[in-house]
Amino acid sequence: MSNFWDRIKPAAKPISATDAKLSADGEALTLTWDDGVTTTATAQVLRQQCPCAACVDEWTAKRTLDPAQVPANLRVLQMQPVGNYALAFVFSDQHNTGIYPWKHLRDITQSQG
């Protein structure tokens, strides 16, 4: 008969970035991940994919932000870590309420392979 501890499976280690760099003009974010992959996204894509309640309906999870309303020349003015699980940005349109967990950032950034 197996005991309780034999039935517990270790949880998969969540993905996390080991480095985050903004381009000098604030138009692009480059992330290096703990698995060695490097990905990037423009400020416009980051803003279009903002997960905050002002951009995504909390009840239906439908995006309420119209991606076409986000200008191509949008920039990230500031970037800061949120704990050890996410990043937050201040965009040139002054939007600053999104918290971007590592998994979301991995999903919306593109591999530079």
Secondary structure, DSSP 8 states (H G I E B T S, - for coil): ---HHHH---------EEEEEE-TTSSEEEEEETTS-EEEEEHHHHHHT--STTTB-TTT--B-S-GGGS-TT--EEEEEEETTTEEEEEETT-----EEEHHHHHHHSEE--
